[in-house]
């Protein structure tokens, strides 16, 4: 008996040690059989349970870690057991083609699936208005335009096309949609918002259904990400990553409803926001992540941090063990550490070993992540479905982008100058945004900040559309700076506004006025005596009150994407303008923040948008 007790004691101690280390404890008889988690006919829940029983702490911490392709090649990723790889804005294979994307991601999957338990990675990218990192993808209007279009069915279709083109390159996780409610137009991410009231984002959250499809396991589905949780559009002064100083009641009323809608649509992941709420960084706020999102909203997917987001919890550069502990215990399941993934892995393992992060939290995170990987079918089909590439950037997809651009146009002023006559007309076109694909696509296009350029991406510029739409007897002349205009022209079209930017680099604390070149151009064209139409290409309403008396027509084109011809469709009257403002248009920058219901009188109210008189 003493000997038996000693043997049992040794065995108990040994098994307990294995469990503390997160090691697999699998019955010997089962070890030689095909593991349950490899059986596609078994339930996802059972497969996850079986797989987790076989995972070590290294496996589990690796699944919670996301590195960037530039810092972790396939061999390094597999060695670290990373659960995910991402492409940051502009981080692409060379050449930047669907085939090269597929080759790159398949290399990661081969490395992952031939190592240890063979858990595939999930590859993520910012597909925020189409698969915008990939050259040749269809680029749709940014969310501000889609909010003005007020056509959720169209937005769901856009989500489905985006998913198809994204999946065609092997990317199965889109960091979209942004469901922020932008409350200050000076914020550099205003164009990522569907509107200034939660109803705009709630209605258009159906893009999640388009992205994820009827089931995640279909080849054309990608995992959607509702972002950024929570309050990023409500920071004081519109400062990107700033402090949202509002009550819990206001947080619930303004910023929470779109995320409830996302959960109702079954969104697979939620990304945490860089901003603070009343001085506490969201990335370390357990109330927001665990209590509000996972508890109250019953979110069952997994939570991912933003780019180096945990670094900001203490306000100092880089992450510490305390920040890792706080973020994971707050409820973040996967941590985006683009470059320093190895140190994150060792730090989190140490925090588990010293009891600062309980194994129950590690297991919860893994269950959430692995559930989505099984639902996506990554264990059975980890590699790129190359058959989808035949539809990449197709004419049908571009036709949908043109429809979206068309529906997003908002006619703000029309003193009889619009629609433009298609025949026997003489049209002068000018402005930096008339013939610039990069400007009309905006930020998050091929690169993080976007880039100006006439032919940066395939598609049609606004000038292309005006020229193509001209009928018999119509002459279209273009000069960017307005040189050569004379009274013989019947109408002038000035396409002005912003150049590309993203995130904080687009913050405009000094105001929303047109730049000096735009102001001078409008003055030059006005002085010619030719009736003037101004088209603004911008990621937000601009301060144009001073120029408004000089123009006969004003159209807000937002950031129309790859199909500028959709803008021309409305200018010519081939389609009646139907867009309505989803943002109050300020009478001056000094009114910011201005939102419907706050008692301020804007230049144009929320919901405003003219149409053409019925023609017989």
C-alpha positions in Angstrom: 0.0 0.0 0.0 2.7 2.5 0.8 4.3 1.8 -2.6 0.9 2.2 -4.4 0.3 5.5 -2.6 3.8 6.7 -3.6 3.2 5.8 -7.3 -0.2 7.6 -7.3 1.3 10.6 -5.7 4.1 10.7 -8.3 1.6 10.3 -11.1 -0.6 13.0 -9.8 2.3 15.4 -9.4 3.5 14.6 -12.9 0.1 15.2 -14.5 -0.4 18.4 -12.5 2.9 19.7 -13.7 2.0 19.0 -17.3 -1.4 20.8 -17.0 0.3 23.8 -15.4 2.6 24.0 -18.3 -0.3 23.7 -20.7 1.0 20.4 -22.0 -1.2 17.9 -23.8 -2.6 14.9 -21.8 -3.9 12.5 -24.3 -4.8 8.8 -23.6 -2.2 6.4 -25.1 -4.9 4.6 -27.1 -6.0 7.8 -28.7 -2.5 8.9 -29.5 -2.2 6.6 -32.5 -5.7 7.2 -33.8 -6.8 10.1 -36.0 -7.3 13.0 -33.6 -10.9 14.1 -33.2 -10.0 17.7 -34.1 -9.0 16.4 -37.5 -12.5 15.0 -38.1 -14.6 17.5 -40.1 -17.8 15.7 -39.2 -17.3 16.3 -35.5 -18.8 19.4 -34.0 -16.7 22.5 -33.8 -17.0 22.6 -30.1 -15.7 19.0 -29.7 -12.9 19.6 -32.2 -11.8 22.7 -30.2 -11.9 20.8 -26.9 -9.9 17.9 -28.4 -7.3 20.2 -29.9 -6.9 22.3 -26.8 -6.3 19.1 -24.7 -3.3 18.5 -26.9 -1.8 22.0 -26.8 1.1 23.2 -24.8 1.3 26.6 -23.3 3.6 27.5 -26.2 0.9 26.5 -28.6 -1.7 28.5 -26.8 0.2 31.7 -26.3 1.3 31.4 -30.0 -2.4 31.3 -31.1 -2.9 34.6 -29.2 -0.1 36.3 -31.0 -0.3 38.1 -34.4 2.9 39.2 -36.2 3.4 41.2 -39.4 4.7 39.6 -42.6 7.7 41.9 -42.7 8.9 40.7 -39.3 7.9 37.0 -39.3 8.6 34.9 -42.4 6.8 31.5 -42.7 9.6 29.6 -40.9 9.8 32.1 -38.1 6.0 32.2 -37.8 5.7 28.5 -37.5 8.6 28.2 -35.0 6.8 30.7 -32.8 3.5 28.9 -33.3 1.9 32.3 -34.3 -1.8 32.1 -34.7 -2.0 34.9 -37.2 -0.1 37.0 -39.7 -1.2 40.4 -41.0 -0.3 42.8 -43.7 0.0 46.4 -42.5 -1.1 49.2 -44.8 1.1 48.9 -47.9 2.8 45.6 -46.8 2.5 43.4 -49.9 4.3 40.7 -51.7 6.3 41.6 -54.8 4.9 41.6 -57.4 1.6 42.9 -55.9 -0.6 40.4 -57.7 -3.3 38.0 -56.5 -1.0 35.1 -57.5 1.9 36.4 -55.4 -0.5 37.0 -52.5 -1.6 33.4 -52.7 1.9 32.1 -53.0 3.0 34.1 -49.9 0.1 33.1 -47.7 0.2 29.5 -48.8 3.9 29.4 -47.7 2.8 30.5 -44.2 0.1 27.8 -44.2 2.5 25.1 -45.4 4.9 26.0 -42.6 2.1 26.1 -40.0 0.3 22.9 -41.0 3.4 20.8 -41.1 4.6 21.7 -37.7 3.4 20.2 -34.4 -0.3 20.1 -34.2 -0.6 21.6 -37.7 -2.8 24.5 -36.7 -3.3 26.9 -39.6 -2.8 30.6 -39.4 -5.4 33.2 -40.2 -4.1 36.0 -42.4 -5.5 39.5 -41.9 -5.5 42.7 -43.9 -7.3 46.1 -43.9 -9.9 45.5 -46.6 -11.8 48.6 -45.7 -13.1 49.7 -49.1 -12.4 46.7 -51.1 -9.2 44.6 -50.8 -7.3 47.9 -50.9 -3.8 46.6 -50.3 -3.9 44.5 -53.4 -3.2 46.1 -56.8 -6.1 45.6 -59.2 -8.7 45.1 -56.6 -12.0 46.9 -57.0 -11.9 50.0 -54.8 -15.2 51.1 -53.4 -16.2 54.5 -52.0 -15.1 55.0 -48.4 -17.8 54.6 -45.7 -18.7 58.3 -45.6 -20.0 58.0 -49.2 -21.8 54.8 -48.5 -23.5 56.4 -45.5 -24.7 59.1 -47.8 -26.0 56.5 -50.3 -28.2 55.1 -47.6 -28.5 51.8 -49.4 -27.7 48.9 -47.0 -28.5 46.3 -49.6 -25.8 47.8 -51.8 -23.4 47.9 -48.9 -24.0 44.2 -48.2 -23.2 43.5 -51.9 -20.0 45.5 -51.6 -19.1 43.3 -48.6 -19.6 40.2 -50.6 -17.5 41.4 -53.5 -14.8 42.5 -51.1 -14.8 39.1 -49.5 -14.5 37.3 -52.8 -11.6 39.4 -53.9 -9.9 39.2 -50.5 -10.3 35.4 -50.3 -9.0 35.2 -53.8 -5.6 36.2 -52.5 -5.6 33.8 -49.5 -6.6 36.5 -47.0 -9.4 35.2 -44.8 -9.7 37.9 -42.3 -10.7 41.5 -43.1 -10.2 44.3 -40.5 -13.5 45.8 -41.5 -16.0 47.3 -41.0 -15.3 50.4 -39.1 -18.5 51.1 -37.1 -17.3 54.4 -35.5 -19.7 57.2 -35.1 -17.7 60.3 -36.0 -18.8 63.3 -33.9 -16.1 65.8 -35.0 -15.2 66.3 -38.6 -11.7 67.4 -37.8 -10.9 63.7 -37.0 -8.6 62.1 -39.5 -10.8 59.0 -39.7 -14.1 60.7 -40.4 -14.3 59.1 -43.8 -14.3 55.7 -42.2 -17.6 56.5 -40.5 -21.0 55.9 -42.1 -22.3 59.0 -40.3 -22.6 61.1 -37.2 -25.5 59.2 -35.6 -25.5 55.6 -34.6 -28.3 54.7 -37.0 -26.0 55.2 -40.0 -23.5 52.6 -38.8 -26.3 50.3 -37.5 -28.0 50.2 -40.9 -24.8 49.6 -42.8 -23.4 47.0 -40.4 -25.0 44.5 -42.9 -21.7 44.7 -44.7 -20.7 42.0 -42.1 -23.3 39.7 -43.7 -21.7 40.4 -47.1 -18.2 39.7 -45.8 -18.9 36.6 -43.9 -21.6 35.2 -46.2 -24.2 32.6 -45.3 -21.5 30.5 -43.6 -17.9 31.2 -42.8 -16.8 27.9 -44.3 -17.7 29.0 -47.9 -14.7 29.8 -50.1 -15.9 33.3 -50.7 -16.3 34.2 -47.0 -13.9 36.1 -44.8 -14.0 36.8 -41.1 -15.2 40.4 -40.5 -14.0 42.7 -37.7 -16.2 45.3 -36.1 -13.9 48.2 -35.1 -12.9 50.1 -33.2 -14.4 49.3 -29.8 -15.3 51.8 -28.5 -15.7 55.6 -28.7 -13.0 56.3 -31.3 -15.3 58.8 -33.1 -16.0 60.8 -29.9 -12.6 62.0 -28.8 -12.3 65.6 -27.6 -11.3 67.9 -30.4 -11.5 65.0 -32.9 -7.9 64.0 -32.0 -7.1 60.5 -33.3 -6.4 58.0 -30.5 -7.4 60.8 -28.1 -9.6 60.8 -25.0 -13.4 60.3 -25.3 -14.8 62.2 -22.3 -18.4 61.2 -22.1 -20.7 59.5 -19.6 -21.5 55.8 -19.8 -25.0 56.7 -20.8 -23.7 58.6 -23.8 -21.3 55.8 -24.7 -24.3 53.5 -24.7 -26.5 55.8 -26.7 -24.0 56.9 -29.4 -21.2 54.5 -29.7 -22.5 51.1 -28.6 -25.5 50.4 -30.9 -23.4 49.6 -34.0 -21.5 46.9 -32.1 -24.7 45.4 -30.8 -25.8 45.3 -34.4 -22.5 43.7 -35.4 -22.9 41.0 -32.7 -26.5 40.4 -34.0 -25.0 39.8 -37.5 -22.6 37.2 -36.0 -19.4 39.2 -36.5 -16.4 37.0 -35.9 -14.0 39.4 -34.4 -13.9 42.8 -32.7 -10.9 45.2 -32.7 -10.2 47.4 -29.7 -9.7 51.1 -30.2 -6.6 53.2 -29.5 -8.6 55.9 -27.8 -9.1 56.3 -24.1 -12.5 56.6 -22.3 -12.3 59.2 -19.6 -8.6 58.8 -19.3 -8.3 55.0 -19.4 -7.0 53.3 -22.5 -9.6 51.0 -24.1 -6.9 48.3 -24.6 -6.7 47.8 -20.8 -10.3 48.4 -19.9 -11.8 45.1 -18.5 -15.2 46.7 -18.1 -15.5 47.6 -21.7 -14.1 44.4 -23.2 -15.2 41.7 -20.8 -18.2 43.1 -19.1 -19.8 45.2 -21.8 -18.7 43.5 -25.1 -18.5 39.9 -24.1 -20.9 40.0 -21.2 -23.7 42.4 -21.9 -23.6 42.2 -25.8 -22.9 38.4 -25.6 -20.1 38.6 -28.2 -18.8 35.0 -28.7 -16.0 35.7 -31.3 -12.5 36.8 -30.4 -11.1 40.2 -29.6 -8.0 41.5 -31.3 -5.9 44.5 -30.3 -4.9 47.2 -32.7 -1.4 47.8 -34.0 0.9 47.8 -31.0 -2.2 49.0 -29.0 -1.2 47.4 -25.7 1.9 49.6 -25.8 -0.2 52.6 -25.1 -1.8 51.5 -21.9 0.8 53.1 -19.6 1.5 56.0 -22.0 5.1 54.9 -22.6 6.7 53.5 -25.7 6.9 49.7 -25.9 5.0 47.1 -23.9 5.7 45.9 -20.4 4.8 42.8 -18.5 2.2 44.8 -16.6 0.6 45.9 -19.9 0.5 42.4 -21.2 -1.1 41.2 -18.0 -3.7 44.1 -18.0 -4.6 43.7 -21.7 -5.1 39.9 -21.6 -6.9 40.0 -18.3 -9.1 42.8 -19.7 -10.3 40.3 -22.3 -8.1 40.8 -25.4 -7.8 37.3 -27.0 -5.3 38.0 -29.8 -2.6 40.6 -29.6 -1.3 42.5 -32.6 2.4 42.8 -32.0 3.7 43.4 -35.5 7.4 43.4 -34.8 8.1 42.3 -31.3 6.1 39.1 -31.3 8.9 36.9 -29.7 9.2 39.1 -26.7 5.4 39.2 -26.3 5.2 35.4 -26.3 7.9 35.1 -23.7 6.4 37.8 -21.6 2.9 36.3 -21.6 4.2 32.9 -20.8 6.0 34.3 -17.8 2.9 36.1 -16.7 1.0 32.8 -16.8 3.8 31.0 -14.9 3.8 33.6 -12.1 0.0 33.5 -11.8 -0.7 37.0 -13.0 -2.7 35.7 -16.0 -4.8 32.6 -15.2 -4.9 29.6 -17.5 -8.7 30.0 -17.7 -8.1 33.3 -19.5 -5.6 31.7 -21.9 -8.0 28.8 -22.6 -10.9 31.2 -23.2 -8.9 33.2 -25.7 -7.8 30.0 -27.5 -11.3 28.6 -27.6 -12.6 31.7 -29.2 -9.8 31.9 -31.8 -9.8 28.2 -32.7 -13.6 28.2 -33.0 -13.4 30.7 -35.8 -10.6 28.9 -37.5 -12.6 25.7 -37.6 -15.7 27.6 -38.7 -13.7 29.2 -41.6 -12.7 25.7 -42.7 -9.0 26.5 -42.4 -8.1 23.0 -41.1 -9.6 21.4 -44.2 -8.8 24.1 -46.7 -5.9 26.3 -45.5 -4.7 27.2 -49.0 -5.8 29.9 -51.4 -8.7 29.1 -53.7 -7.1 30.2 -57.0 -10.3 29.7 -58.9 -11.6 33.0 -57.3 -8.9 35.0 -59.0 -10.7 35.0 -62.3 -13.2 37.4 -60.8 -10.6 39.6 -59.2 -11.2 43.2 -60.3 -13.8 42.1 -62.8 -16.0 44.3 -64.9 -19.0 43.3 -62.9 -17.3 44.3 -59.7 -16.3 47.6 -61.1 -19.9 48.1 -62.2 -21.0 47.7 -58.6 -18.3 50.3 -57.6 -19.7 52.7 -60.1 -23.2 52.2 -58.8 -21.9 52.9 -55.3 -20.1 56.1 -56.4 -23.2 57.2 -58.2 -25.5 56.6 -55.2 -23.2 58.4 -52.8 -23.3 61.8 -54.7 -25.0 64.6 -52.7 -26.3 67.6 -54.6 -26.0 70.5 -52.3 -26.6 73.5 -54.6 -28.1 73.8 -58.1 -28.9 77.2 -59.6 -30.1 75.6 -62.9 -26.6 74.6 -64.0 -27.0 70.8 -63.5 -27.4 68.3 -65.0 -24.8 69.1 -67.6 -26.1 68.9 -71.2 -24.5 65.9 -72.9 -24.8 67.3 -76.5 -23.8 70.5 -78.1 -22.0 71.6 -74.9 -18.6 73.1 -74.2 -17.3 72.0 -70.8 -14.1 73.2 -69.0 -12.8 70.9 -66.3 -10.1 71.9 -63.8 -8.8 71.0 -60.3 -6.3 68.7 -58.7 -9.0 66.0 -58.1 -10.5 65.9 -61.6 -8.0 63.5 -63.1 -6.3 61.8 -60.1 -7.2 58.2 -59.2 -5.1 58.4 -56.0 -6.9 61.5 -54.7 -10.4 60.2 -55.4 -9.6 56.8 -53.7 -8.2 58.4 -50.6 -6.2 56.8 -47.8 -6.0 53.1 -47.3 -5.4 52.5 -51.0 -2.3 50.4 -51.8 -0.5 52.1 -48.9 -1.6 53.2 -45.4 -1.8 56.9 -46.2 -2.8 56.5 -49.9 -1.0 58.4 -52.6 -1.8 61.0 -55.3 -1.4 59.9 -58.9 -3.3 59.9 -62.1 -3.2 56.1 -62.6 -2.4 54.8 -59.2 -5.1 52.1 -59.5 -7.1 50.8 -62.4 -10.4 52.5 -62.9 -11.9 55.8 -64.2 -11.2 59.3 -63.0 -14.0 61.9 -62.8 -12.5 63.5 -65.9 -12.6 60.1 -67.7 -16.3 59.9 -66.9 -17.0 63.4 -68.1 -15.2 62.8 -71.4 -16.8 59.4 -71.9 -20.3 60.8 -71.2 -20.0 63.7 -73.7 -22.4 63.3 -76.6 -22.5 64.7 -80.1 -21.2 68.2 -80.5 -19.8 68.4 -76.9 -16.2 69.5 -76.3 -14.5 68.8 -73.0 -11.3 70.7 -72.2 -9.1 70.0 -69.1 -6.5 72.1 -67.4 -5.6 71.3 -63.8 -4.9 74.9 -62.9 -7.7 76.4 -64.9 -5.5 77.9 -67.6 -7.1 78.7 -70.9 -10.7 79.2 -69.8 -12.7 81.9 -71.7 -16.3 83.0 -72.0 -16.9 80.6 -74.9 -17.4 77.7 -72.4 -20.9 77.1 -71.3 -20.0 75.6 -67.9 -16.9 75.0 -65.8 -16.4 72.1 -63.4 -13.9 72.4 -60.7 -13.0 69.2 -58.9 -11.3 70.3 -55.6 -10.9 69.1 -52.0 -8.5 66.9 -50.1 -5.5 64.7 -50.9 -5.1 61.3 -49.3 -4.4 60.7 -45.6 -5.2 58.2 -42.9 -5.7 58.2 -39.2 -3.9 60.9 -37.2 -2.1 62.3 -40.2 -5.5 63.4 -41.4 -6.5 65.3 -38.2 -7.3 68.9 -39.0 -7.3 70.9 -35.7 -6.7 74.1 -37.6 -9.9 73.9 -39.6 -11.5 72.4 -42.7 -11.0 75.1 -45.3 -10.1 74.5 -48.9 -6.3 74.9 -49.6 -5.0 78.0 -51.3 -4.7 76.4 -54.7 -8.4 75.4 -54.6 -9.5 78.9 -53.5 -7.4 80.5 -56.2 -8.8 78.1 -58.9 -12.4 78.8 -57.9 -11.6 82.6 -58.1 -10.1 82.2 -61.5 -13.0 80.3 -62.9 -15.5 82.6 -61.4 -13.7 85.6 -62.9 -14.2 84.1 -66.4 -17.9 84.6 -66.2 -18.6 80.9 -67.0 -21.2 79.2 -64.8 -19.3 77.2 -62.2 -20.0 73.8 -60.7 -17.7 72.7 -57.8 -17.3 69.0 -57.0 -15.6 68.3 -53.6 -13.6 65.1 -53.3 -13.0 64.8 -49.6 -13.2 62.6 -46.5 -15.5 65.0 -44.6 -17.5 68.2 -45.1 -15.3 71.1 -45.9 -15.5 74.8 -44.9 -16.8 76.3 -48.2 -19.2 79.0 -47.0 -17.0 81.7 -48.4 -16.9 80.2 -51.9 -20.6 79.1 -52.0 -21.9 82.4 -53.5 -19.4 82.1 -56.4 -20.8 78.7 -57.6 -23.9 77.7 -59.4 -23.7 74.1 -58.5 -22.1 72.1 -55.6 -21.8 68.4 -55.4 -20.2 66.4 -52.6 -18.5 63.4 -54.2 -16.7 62.2 -51.0 -14.0 59.6 -51.9 -15.6 57.7 -54.7 -13.0 55.0 -55.2 -11.9 53.5 -58.5 -15.0 54.5 -60.5 -15.0 58.3 -60.9 -17.4 57.7 -63.9 -20.1 57.3 -61.3 -19.7 60.9 -60.4 -20.0 61.9 -64.0 -23.2 59.8 -64.3 -24.9 62.1 -61.8 -23.4 65.3 -63.2 -24.9 64.5 -66.6 -28.2 63.5 -65.1 -28.0 59.9 -66.4 -28.9 59.2 -62.8 -30.8 61.5 -60.5 -28.8 62.4 -57.4 -30.2 60.5 -54.4 -27.5 60.9 -51.8 -28.3 62.6 -48.4 -25.8 64.0 -45.9 -25.0 61.6 -43.1 -23.0 64.5 -41.5 -24.1 68.0 -40.8 -22.2 70.3 -43.1 -20.7 73.1 -40.9 -21.1 76.8 -41.8 -17.6 77.3 -40.5 -14.8 75.3 -38.9 -15.4 77.1 -35.7 -18.7 75.2 -35.3 -16.9 71.9 -34.8 -18.0 69.7 -33.3 -21.5 70.0 -35.0 -24.0 67.3 -35.0 -27.7 67.0 -35.6 -29.8 67.8 -32.6 -27.2 70.0 -30.9 -28.9 73.3 -31.7 -26.2 74.5 -34.1 -27.2 75.8 -37.6 -25.0 74.3 -40.2 -24.5 75.3 -43.8 -26.5 72.2 -44.8 -28.3 70.0 -42.3 -28.0 66.4 -41.6 -30.1 64.5 -44.2 -29.9 67.3 -46.8 -29.6 66.4 -50.5 -31.3 67.9 -53.6 -32.4 66.1 -56.7 -33.0 67.2 -60.3 -36.4 68.4 -61.3 -38.4 65.8 -63.2 -37.7 66.0 -66.9 -40.1 65.0 -69.6 
